[in-house]
Amino acid sequence: MKVYIDTSALNRIFDDQSQPRIYMESSSMLIVFMLIESGAIELVSSDAVLFENNSNPYEERQAFVSLCLQKAKHIQPINKSLLLRAQEIEKEQIKGLDALHLACAEELKVDCFLTCDDKILKRYNGPIKLQNPADFVINILKKE
């Protein structure tokens, strides 16, 4: 199973764990990281994630995400066709880097795109499956 994880999900473990939803999504991301490490799922990513991570002012978060991205089997470079597709996705009220992440994930033909961003989950109408980390892990566990 090929999975693309946006920066909201990659950084979830650094968010306020006193909120139940955030705690659940963070715990789920730890399971996702274990599944990547074991080879049960294949992480793919993009230059958009690398750019966004390199722009993160928090060194600890940046280092953690960089370590995670070392496990990616493929990093999608940005090209003109992806930028054009991102512009199309922006018509769904998904802006900037979020649209570019989705365009990259479509190009990579992922089985699932993980995000903690409710706006993306509600607004995207493209060909790939989107889930928050908690729902993803629940669905994986149901299949076992």
C-alpha positions as CSV (number, residue, x, y, z in Angstrom):
1,M,0.0,0.0,0.0
2,K,1.5,3.3,-1.1
3,V,0.8,6.2,1.3
4,Y,1.6,10.0,1.0
5,I,1.6,11.9,4.3
6,D,1.2,15.7,4.4
7,T,3.1,17.8,7.0
8,S,0.0,18.2,9.2
9,A,0.1,14.5,9.9
10,L,3.9,14.2,9.9
11,N,4.0,16.8,12.7
12,R,0.9,15.7,14.6
13,I,2.9,14.2,17.5
14,F,4.2,17.7,18.3
15,D,0.7,19.2,18.8
16,D,-1.1,19.6,22.1
17,Q,-1.7,16.1,23.4
18,S,-4.3,17.2,25.9
19,Q,-6.9,17.3,23.2
20,P,-8.5,13.9,22.6
21,R,-8.6,14.1,18.8
22,I,-5.0,15.2,18.6
23,Y,-3.9,12.5,21.0
24,M,-5.7,9.8,19.0
25,E,-4.3,11.1,15.7
26,S,-0.8,11.3,17.2
27,S,-1.0,7.7,18.5
28,S,-2.2,6.6,15.1
29,M,0.8,8.3,13.4
30,L,3.1,6.3,15.7
31,I,1.4,3.1,14.3
32,V,1.8,4.5,10.8
33,F,5.5,5.0,11.4
34,M,5.8,1.5,12.7
35,L,4.0,0.2,9.6
36,I,6.4,2.1,7.4
37,E,9.4,0.8,9.3
38,S,8.2,-2.8,9.0
39,G,7.5,-2.4,5.2
40,A,3.8,-3.0,5.6
41,I,3.1,0.3,3.9
42,E,5.2,2.2,1.4
43,L,5.8,5.9,2.1
44,V,6.1,8.2,-0.9
45,S,6.6,11.9,-0.7
46,S,7.4,15.0,-2.7
47,D,9.6,18.0,-3.1
48,A,6.6,20.0,-1.7
49,V,6.9,18.1,1.6
50,L,10.7,18.7,1.7
51,F,10.2,22.4,1.0
52,E,7.5,22.8,3.7
53,N,9.6,20.9,6.2
54,N,12.7,22.9,5.4
55,S,10.7,26.0,6.1
56,N,9.6,24.8,9.6
57,P,11.2,27.1,12.2
58,Y,11.2,24.3,14.8
59,E,14.4,22.4,14.5
60,E,13.2,19.3,16.5
61,R,10.2,19.0,14.2
62,Q,12.2,19.5,11.1
63,A,14.7,16.9,12.2
64,F,12.0,14.4,13.0
65,V,10.2,14.8,9.7
66,S,13.5,14.6,7.8
67,L,14.2,11.3,9.5
68,C,10.8,10.0,8.5
69,L,11.2,11.1,4.9
70,Q,14.4,9.0,4.7
71,K,12.1,6.0,4.6
72,A,10.3,7.3,1.5
73,K,10.6,5.0,-1.5
74,H,10.1,7.9,-3.9
75,I,10.2,11.7,-3.7
76,Q,8.1,13.3,-6.5
77,P,9.9,16.2,-8.1
78,I,7.7,19.3,-8.9
79,N,7.1,19.9,-12.6
80,K,4.9,22.1,-14.7
81,S,2.1,19.6,-15.1
82,L,1.9,19.2,-11.3
83,L,1.7,23.0,-10.9
84,L,-1.1,23.1,-13.4
85,R,-3.0,20.2,-11.7
86,A,-2.5,22.1,-8.3
87,Q,-4.2,25.1,-9.9
88,E,-7.1,22.9,-10.8
89,I,-7.3,21.6,-7.3
90,E,-7.3,25.1,-5.9
91,K,-10.7,25.6,-7.6
92,E,-12.0,23.3,-4.8
93,Q,-10.9,25.9,-2.2
94,I,-7.7,24.0,-1.4
95,K,-4.9,26.4,-1.5
96,G,-1.2,26.6,-2.2
97,L,1.0,23.8,-0.9
98,D,-2.0,21.7,0.1
99,A,-3.1,21.6,-3.5
100,L,0.4,20.8,-4.6
101,H,0.6,17.9,-2.1
102,L,-2.6,16.5,-3.6
103,A,-1.3,16.9,-7.2
104,C,1.9,15.1,-6.2
105,A,0.0,12.3,-4.5
106,E,-2.2,11.9,-7.6
107,E,0.8,11.7,-9.8
108,L,2.3,9.0,-7.5
109,K,-1.0,7.1,-7.7
110,V,-1.1,6.6,-4.0
111,D,-3.5,4.3,-2.3
112,C,-4.1,6.8,0.5
113,F,-3.2,10.4,1.4
114,L,-3.0,11.0,5.1
115,T,-3.8,14.5,6.6
116,C,-5.1,16.0,9.8
117,D,-6.6,18.9,7.9
118,D,-10.4,18.8,7.9
119,K,-10.7,21.3,5.1
120,I,-8.7,19.1,2.7
121,L,-10.7,16.0,3.8
122,K,-14.0,17.8,3.1
123,R,-13.2,19.7,-0.1
124,Y,-11.1,17.4,-2.2
125,N,-13.0,15.5,-4.9
126,G,-10.1,14.0,-6.8
127,P,-9.2,10.4,-7.6
128,I,-7.2,9.5,-4.5
129,K,-8.5,8.3,-1.1
130,L,-7.9,10.7,1.8
131,Q,-8.1,9.8,5.4
132,N,-7.0,11.2,8.8
133,P,-4.5,9.0,10.5
134,A,-6.9,7.6,13.1
135,D,-9.4,6.4,10.4
136,F,-6.5,5.0,8.4
137,V,-5.2,2.9,11.3
138,I,-8.7,1.6,12.2
139,N,-9.2,0.5,8.6
140,I,-5.8,-1.2,8.5
141,L,-6.5,-3.1,11.7
142,K,-9.9,-4.2,10.4
143,K,-8.2,-5.9,7.5
144,E,-5.9,-8.0,9.7
